[in-house]
């Protein structure tokens, strides 16, 4: 094989590696896009369902700023996302009083956010998992 042929092979290989890297980066951004800038509504917390009219919500921005409604109070927190790993800082919330059941659900939601260690998005559903891999929350678009 002459030098020109070897050089062409090396350039082709480098181009293939660069394209593969760009493809993986695009897939990571696409996966993150499935999580951020979507208003997620809680459907289940620790296998116990939720009070539908309470509308417990979560919105995570691209920077990791997260906010929503615990069902009674508005809250803000920060999400750290790295691949399938996720963690939330303790939520800061307003202090309105609501029905005891709604307040209980809100506290459980805040606790679930702090327990979350990984996540997955399947179709229109966000699953949050604890350190043992147990689903602690199911939220829908």
C-alpha positions, 0 to 999 in steps of 0.5 A, a space after each residue: 500500500 502506498 503512502 497516499 492510500 494509507 493517508 486516505 484510510 487514516 483520514 477516513 477513519 478520523 472522519 468516521 470517529 468525528 461523525 460518531 462523536 457528533 452523533 453521540 453528542 446529538 443523542 445526548 442532547 436529544 435525551 436531555 431535551 426529552 426531560 427539560 422544558 416540559 411541564 411534567 404532572 405527577 401521576 404517582 408518588 411511591 406507588 400511592 397515586 396522587 390527588 388529581 385536582 392538586 396538579 403537582 407539577 415539575 418543570 426543569 429548564 436547560 440550565 437545571 433550574 427547576 420549579 412547579 407546584 407542589 399542589 398547593 405551593 409554588 416551589 423552586 429547586 435545582 436539578 443536576 443531570 448527568 446522563 441518566 443520573 439526576 439529583 435535586 437540591 431541597 425545594 424552597 416553597 411558598 407557605 400557603 395552607 391547603 387541605 391536609 391531604 394536599 399538604 401531605 402530598 406536597 411534602 411527599 413530592 418534595 421528599 421524592 425529588 430529594 430521593 431521586 438518583 436516576 431517571 428515564 423518559 419513556 414515551 410521554 412519561 418521566 420515571 424517577 428512581 431512588 438509589 436502589 432503582 425503585 420507582 419513586 415518581 411517575 410524571 406525565 407530559 
